[in-house]
Amino acid sequence: MSKKIIINVADHETRVALVEDETIVELFIERKGSRDNTGNIYKGRVQRVLPGMQAAFVDIGLNQAAFIYVDDVVRDNYSDIEDHFICNDVEEDVFSEEDHHATANLKEEKYNIEDLITEGQEILVQVSKSPIGTKGARITSNISLPGRFLVLMPTSSHIGISRRIEDENERQRLKNIVFELSSNSSMGYIVRTAAEGVLKEKVAYEMGFLKNLWCNIQKKYQTAPTPSLLHQELNLSLRAVRDLLLQEAEKLVIDSRKDFESVLAFLDTFNPSLKDSVELFEGNEPIFDAYNLEGDISRALKRKVWLKSGGYIVIEHTEALVAIDVNTGRYVGKYNLEETILKTNLEAVKEIAYQIRLRDIGGIIIIDFIDMEKKSNQEKVFSALNEAFTKDRSKTHILPISDMGLIQMTRKRTRKPLTRLLCDPCPYCEGEGYIISIKTVCYSVYREILRYAADMTGSRLTLRVNPEVAEFLHGEENHLIPGLEKSIEKQIVIYPDDRYHMEAFEIIESVHD
C-alpha cells in the first residue's frame, strides 16, 4: 500500500491529506486565526472548582474557560498516561505488563478535586482536546512533549514503548537505551514508532533537546503573566512531518516553496535522511485537484453517502452521539433477501469506517445495520467492522451487534469533526435539518391574515411571499385566498418576492381607490 502526505498551503489556510492508494483517508485543516491549540501549554488560573462534577474551570486566555477533571491533575508524580497521553492524534499503547499493574494500583486511590486545586491558584496545563461546539478546551496538568523519536513526560516516571514496534528484541533494546540515558532523571518517556532501529546517539540528542525545552517552559512559567501561552505546538505542516512522514507515509508533496524549505530545515535538525522523501509540487493546477481529492472531501460533508451497489448510509450528528443508518436503497439483489441485506451491510462497513476516519468522527457512534436473521451473518458484519478499523490511528472500541441490530462503538476524539470545521448550521432551518413545508406556510399565512384583518381599516391588503409560496397559493391551495376575501370582506393581492425566505411573509394594509 502506497501512502503519501499531500499539503496545500495558502495564506488563509493549510490542508494536509493522508492518501492511501490514491484515496484520501485523513484530512487536517488549519485556518488563519483559528489554529488548533491541542498540545499547547499554558499558565492558567483556576476560576471555579466544582466538587459535584470533580472538575474545575481554568482561565488559560481562550474565549471559553477550559476544564480539567480530577484524574487530569498531577498528584504524587503520577501521570495517567493511558487515558491522557496526547501527541497530535497519534495514539500509541505504551504499557508493558508491569506498567499496567502499577497504573491499576494507583487508580484505586481516590482524590477529590478540592483537595488538589483551589480557586485562584495558578496552574501549568496542556490542552488535550480543543474546544468543540459549546464545550471549552479539555486540559491536563500531565504534560507531554513529543519529539520525533520520544515523548517526554516530565510529571511521570514511566518508560513505555510504542505497541507498533513488534519485535521483542528491538523493544528491549530501546527500553534499555532510555533507562540508561534517563537513569539520573525522574521524568518518563515514551519511545515512538519512528525510533525503531535508531542509534543510541540520536535518542540521546533528542532526549537532551526535550529536556531543554521543558526547562525553558518552566522558566517562562515563573515570570509569565496569568493567563498566557508558554509553548505552542508546531504548525500543521511540521506536525505532519513529525507524526506522519515515515511512520505513516513514504512521501510528502507540498505546493509552497516557503513551507517546503521550512520542512527541509526541520528535517535537518531531526532526521536529515528523510529530506529525499519531500517533494515540491510545481504543477499548474491546484495540488488537491491534481491528486483528485476535492471530490472525496465534498462527499464527506454530505448527510447521505451512496454505496456502489445502490444502497446508502445516512450520517446524523446529535449533541450526544453520531447515528449511522444503513439502507438497501436501489439495490434489489439477485437471489434472496438475506443475501441482499448481508451484501449491503458488508459494503456499508467499508464505507462507514472510511467516512468515520475521513470526517474524524469521535465520541459515541451508533450504527443501525439492516436486520439480519442469521447469527453467522451478524458475526461476519461485526468481524468486518473490526477489520476495517485496524488502519485507524485513533483508538476505537466496538461492541457486538445487539438484539436490536445495533452496533455501539466509541472513537477517541481530540478535535472538531470535519463537518463542524467546514460547515455552519443552515440559516433556514437553524441546524434542524428541516424547513417548514410550503403547505404549512400557506396555512400560517391564512391564520395570520385572519388575525391581522380584525384591526384593519382599509379595504385591501398586500401579501408579499416567496415566489414558490405564491405559486402554491395560486395553484394547489387556490381556494384559500378567495375564501379569506369572503370571510374578511377585503381584497388580497399576492406579490411574489424572491428576497423573502421560504418561511417568511409580510402583510401590508392598503386603501383601495
C-alpha positions, 0 to 999 in steps of 0.5 A, spaced: 500 500 500 502 506 497 501 512 502 503 519 501 502 526 505 499 531 500 499 539 503 496 545 500 498 551 503 495 558 502 495 564 506 488 563 509 489 556 510 493 549 510 490 542 508 494 536 509 491 529 506 493 522 508 492 518 501 492 511 501 492 508 494 490 514 491 484 515 496 484 520 501 483 517 508 485 523 513 484 530 512 487 536 517 485 543 516 488 549 519 485 556 518 488 563 519 486 565 526 483 559 528 489 554 529 488 548 533 491 549 540 491 541 542 498 540 545 499 547 547 501 549 554 499 554 558 499 558 565 492 558 567 488 560 573 483 556 576 476 560 576 471 555 579 472 548 582 466 544 582 466 538 587 459 535 584 462 534 577 470 533 580 472 538 575 474 545 575 474 551 570 481 554 568 482 561 565 488 559 560 486 566 555 481 562 550 474 565 549 471 559 553 474 557 560 477 550 559 476 544 564 480 539 567 477 533 571 480 530 577 484 524 574 487 530 569 491 533 575 498 531 577 498 528 584 504 524 587 508 524 580 503 520 577 501 521 570 495 517 567 498 516 561 493 511 558 487 515 558 491 522 557 497 521 553 496 526 547 501 527 541 497 530 535 492 524 534 497 519 534 495 514 539 500 509 541 499 503 547 505 504 551 504 499 557 508 493 558 505 488 563 508 491 569 506 498 567 499 496 567 499 493 574 502 499 577 497 504 573 491 499 576 494 500 583 494 507 583 487 508 580 484 505 586 486 511 590 481 516 590 482 524 590 477 529 590 478 535 586 478 540 592 483 537 595 488 538 589 486 545 586 483 551 589 480 557 586 485 562 584 491 558 584 495 558 578 496 552 574 501 549 568 496 545 563 496 542 556 490 542 552 488 535 550 482 536 546 480 543 543 474 546 544 468 543 540 461 546 539 459 549 546 464 545 550 471 549 552 478 546 551 479 539 555 486 540 559 491 536 563 496 538 568 500 531 565 504 534 560 507 531 554 512 533 549 513 529 543 519 529 539 520 525 533 523 519 536 520 520 544 515 523 548 517 526 554 513 526 560 516 530 565 510 529 571 511 521 570 516 516 571 514 511 566 518 508 560 513 505 555 514 503 548 510 504 542 505 497 541 507 498 533 514 496 534 513 488 534 519 485 535 521 483 542 528 484 541 528 491 538 523 493 544 528 491 549 533 494 546 530 501 546 527 500 553 534 499 555 537 505 551 532 510 555 533 507 562 540 508 561 540 515 558 534 517 563 537 513 569 539 520 573 532 523 571 525 522 574 521 524 568 518 518 563 518 517 556 515 514 551 519 511 545 515 512 538 514 508 532 519 512 528 525 510 533 525 503 531 532 501 529 535 508 531 542 509 534 543 510 541 546 517 539 540 520 536 535 518 542 540 521 546 540 528 542 533 528 542 532 526 549 537 532 551 533 537 546 526 535 550 529 536 556 531 543 554 525 545 552 521 543 558 526 547 562 525 553 558 517 552 559 518 552 566 522 558 566 517 562 562 512 559 567 515 563 573 515 570 570 509 569 565 503 573 566 496 569 568 493 567 563 498 566 557 501 561 552 508 558 554 509 553 548 505 552 542 505 546 538 508 546 531 504 548 525 500 543 521 505 542 516 511 540 521 506 536 525 505 532 519 512 531 518 513 529 525 507 524 526 506 522 519 512 522 514 515 515 515 511 512 520 505 513 516 507 515 509 513 514 504 512 521 501 510 528 502 508 533 496 507 540 498 505 546 493 509 552 497 516 553 496 516 557 503 513 551 507 517 546 503 524 549 505 521 550 512 520 542 512 527 541 509 530 545 515 526 541 520 528 535 517 535 537 518 535 538 525 531 531 526 532 526 521 536 529 515 535 522 511 528 523 510 529 530 506 529 525 499 522 523 501 519 531 500 517 533 494 515 540 491 509 540 487 510 545 481 504 543 477 499 548 474 493 546 477 491 546 484 495 540 488 488 537 491 485 537 484 491 534 481 491 528 486 483 528 485 481 529 492 476 535 492 471 530 490 472 525 496 472 531 501 465 534 498 462 527 499 464 527 506 460 533 508 454 530 505 448 527 510 447 521 505 453 517 502 451 512 496 454 505 496 456 502 489 451 497 489 445 502 490 444 502 497 446 508 502 448 510 509 445 516 512 450 520 517 446 524 523 450 528 528 446 529 535 449 533 541 450 526 544 452 521 539 453 520 531 447 515 528 449 511 522 443 508 518 444 503 513 439 502 507 438 497 501 436 503 497 436 501 489 439 495 490 434 489 489 439 483 489 439 477 485 437 471 489 434 472 496 433 477 501 438 475 506 443 475 501 441 482 499 441 485 506 448 481 508 451 484 501 449 491 503 451 491 510 458 488 508 459 494 503 456 499 508 462 497 513 467 499 508 464 505 507 462 507 514 469 506 517 472 510 511 467 516 512 468 515 520 476 516 519 475 521 513 470 526 517 474 524 524 468 522 527 469 521 535 465 520 541 459 515 541 457 512 534 451 508 533 450 504 527 443 501 525 445 495 520 439 492 516 436 486 520 439 480 519 436 473 521 442 469 521 447 469 527 453 467 522 451 473 518 451 478 524 458 475 526 461 476 519 458 484 519 461 485 526 468 481 524 468 486 518 467 492 522 473 490 526 477 489 520 476 495 517 478 499 523 485 496 524 488 502 519 485 507 524 490 511 528 485 513 533 483 508 538 476 505 537 472 500 541 466 496 538 461 492 541 457 486 538 451 487 534 445 487 539 438 484 539 436 490 536 441 490 530 445 495 533 452 496 533 455 501 539 462 503 538 466 509 541 472 513 537 477 517 541 476 524 539 481 530 540 478 535 535 472 538 531 469 533 526 470 535 519 463 537 518 463 542 524 470 545 521 467 546 514 460 547 515 455 552 519 448 550 521 443 552 515 440 559 516 433 556 514 432 551 518 437 553 524 441 546 524 434 542 524 435 539 518 428 541 516 424 547 513 417 548 514 413 545 508 410 550 503 403 547 505 404 549 512 406 556 510 400 557 506 396 555 512 400 560 517 399 565 512 391 564 512 391 564 520 395 570 520 391 574 515 385 572 519 388 575 525 391 581 522 384 583 518 380 584 525 384 591 526 384 593 519 381 599 516 382 599 509 379 595 504 385 591 501 391 588 503 398 586 500 401 579 501 408 579 499 411 571 499 416 567 496 415 566 489 414 558 490 409 560 496 405 564 491 405 559 486 402 554 491 397 559 493 395 560 486 395 553 484 394 547 489 391 551 495 387 556 490 381 556 494 384 559 500 385 566 498 378 567 495 375 564 501 379 569 506 376 575 501 369 572 503 370 571 510 374 578 511 370 582 506 377 585 503 381 584 497 388 580 497 393 581 492 399 576 492 406 579 490 411 574 489 418 576 492 424 572 491 428 576 497 423 573 502 425 566 505 421 560 504 418 561 511 417 568 511 411 573 509 409 580 510 402 583 510 401 590 508 394 594 509 392 598 503 386 603 501 383 601 495 381 607 490 
